[in-house]
Amino acid sequence: MAPLRFSANVSWLFPELPGLPARLRAAGSSGFEAAEVAWPYAEQPEALARAAREAGLRLVLINTPPGDREKGEMGLGAVPGRQAAFREGLERAVLYAKALGCPRIHLMAGRVPQGADRAAVRSEMETVFLENLRHAAGVLAQASAGAWPHTCPHLCPGHVQAAQVPDRGEPDSPGELNFPYLFQLLEDEGYRGFVGCEYRPQGDTVEGLSWLRSYWDRRGRPQAGR
């Protein structure tokens, strides 16, 4: 069985470093071969692509824009009345994915709008989400017919992300999930995608990667600097 491959979500990891380029460099120095960025839109895509190349990283996932986070939005795909903003954000995400050589876009569904009754808006949100997914499928199919650098995002296999429950800490921190068991299940099933490290470091990010270094040691994977 092949060992799992891990990607560093640099929107979560290395918060002690300013800016995504510095975090990408730290991820490469820590032995990662891939990275993902929740929202890369505050940076120029060319600068991010250059930083990733220099760090020896593949960029494997970005999200669609979250919307207005100050108003509690965390994605727009299923939010009634925000269809136009979702579709504008999708176009922007496609442009970034092309520039970054990133094969996967996470279409964020979003949250129940503040002040709305969940049961009352559930059906409408489902309808909106399905409409936006159909629209996204057309946009991504058209993008794949052009100069798409890798496989089109909506055709890629699933993507797994890891964080301990309930505090979203490192996989070896106290919590409800047995990650050695879960990682073994993924290996047994022949999972060949990346496992995204999307958690809140409890201290220094590099020190907190001891769980990953232990995994690499057990599986015989060379680490950076060895």
N, C-alpha and C positions, 0 to 999 in steps of 0.2 A: 504493500500500500504506500502510495506517495504521501509525503508529509504535506500538511496544509500550508497554504500561502497566506500571508498577512499583509494588510495595508494599513497605513497610519492615517487616521482621520485628523488632519492638521487643524481643523476647526475646533477640535476638542483637546488633542494632545499638544504638549509643549506650550501651554498658556504662559509660561514664564518668559517666552521669547516674543518680541514685537514683530508682527507682520507675518504673512504667509510664506514669503520666500525664505526667511530665517527658519521657520518651522519645517519647511521642506528639506532644507539642508540638514537640520538635526535628525529628521527621519531617515535620510540616507545614511548619515553617520552612525545611526543606531542599528543598521542592518536591514531595514525595510527595503523591499524591492518595488513597492507600490505605495501610492497615497491617494486619499480622497479628500475632497474639500466640500463642506456643506454648501457654503455660499462664497464663490470666488469673486463676486461682482465688484468689490471695493478695489480690486487690483486689476491692472491691465493684463489681459490674457497672455500677451507676448512675454511679459515679465515673469509670469507664473510658469509658462512653458519652459522658458530658459532656466529658471531656478530648478525645476524638476529634472531637466536634462543634466544640469551640472551636478545634481545630487544622485544621478543614476536611478531615478524613479520613473515609473509609469503612473500616470494619473488615470484612475479607474472608475471614479464616480464623482458626479456633482449633483446638487439638488436644483430644482427650479426655484426662483426667488420666493422668499417667504411672504412677501406683502409688507404690511405695516406692523412691525413687531411691537412698536409702542402701544398699539391698539390690541395687542394680543394675538395677531395673526401669525400662523406658523404653516404657511402654505395656502394656496388658493384654489386647488383643483375641485373641491366640493363645496365651495362657499357661494351661496346664491348672491347674485348681483355683482360678482367679481370675475365673471367670465372673461371680459375684455382684458383685465389686468393679468389673469392667468395666461391668456394666449400671448400677450406681449412678453410676459416673462419667459414663456416657452421659447419664443423666437430668440430671446437673448441667451437662454441656456444653450440652444443649438449652436449659436455663434461661438460661445465659449468652448463648448465641447469640441467643435471642429478645430479651433485654434490650439486647444490643449491636447488634441489627440485622444480624447477621453471617450470610451465606448459606451458609457452608461449614464443615463440621466434619471434621477429619482423624481417622479412627478408627485409633488407633495399635495396630499388631499386637504390638509388644513384642519382647523378646529371648528366646533360649533360656535357661531358668532356670540360675542358677549351679550348677555341679557336675553338670549333666545332659549326657548324650551326645547331640550334635546328631542323629546318625543314628537313635538309639533313640527320640527324642521327636518326630521330624519328622511322622510320620503323625498322632499325637495332636494336635499343635499345629495342623495343617491342619484337622482335624475341628473343634476348638474354635473356630478362627477363622471357619469357615463358619457354625457355629451362631450365633456372636455377630454376624456380618454379617446373617444372616436376622433375628435379633432387632432389630438396629439399623434395618433397613429398615422393620420394622413400627412402631417407635417414631417414626422420622422421618416416615413416611407419616401417622401420627396427628397429629404436630405440624403438618404442613403443612395439615391440615384445620381447624386452629384459627387463632389470630391470628398466624400466621407473617409476619414483616415483609417478607421477600423470597422468592425461590425456595427451595424446600426443599433442604437440603444434599445429600441423596443424588441429586438430579436435576441438580445443577450440572455444567457442563463441567469438564474437567481443570484442574489448577493446576500451574504450573511454578515451581520454585524454583532459584535460581542461587547457586553457590559454587564456587570453584576447587578442583580436585583436585590433590594429596591433602591439602593443609593447610587447606582450607575457608576460604580468604582471599577478598579482593575478586576480582571477575571479571577484572581486569586484572593480577593478581599472577601470578608465575611458577607454571606448573603444566601439567597435561595437556590442558586444554580450550581451544579457540579460541572465545571467546565472541562476537567480532564475527561469525564464521561461523554460530554457533548462533543468534544473534539474527536474522541475515538469513534463516535457514531458517524461524524462527517467523513472521517477517513474510511470507515467501513463501507459507506455508501459511495465512495469514489468521488466526493465533491472536489471539483477542480477550479472553482472560482476562488475569489479572495475572501478572507475573513476580515472585515473592517474593524479596527480597534477604535470604537466610538464610545469612549468613557471619560469620566472626570478623574484625572490623576489626583491621588490623595496627597501627593507631595511632589518632589522632583520627578518629571516624567521619565527620565532615563533610569533612575533608581527603581521606579515603579514597573519597569519592563523586565524585572527579574523573572516573572512568570513566563515571558516569551523566550528569554534566553534559556531557561530550563527546558522549555519545549524543544527549542532548536538543538540543545545538547543531547536530549534523549533521541531525537530523530536524525542526528548526525548532520545537521545543516551547518555549513560554515557561516560564521558571523563576521561582521565588519571588523577589520583590524586583525583578523587571524590568518 
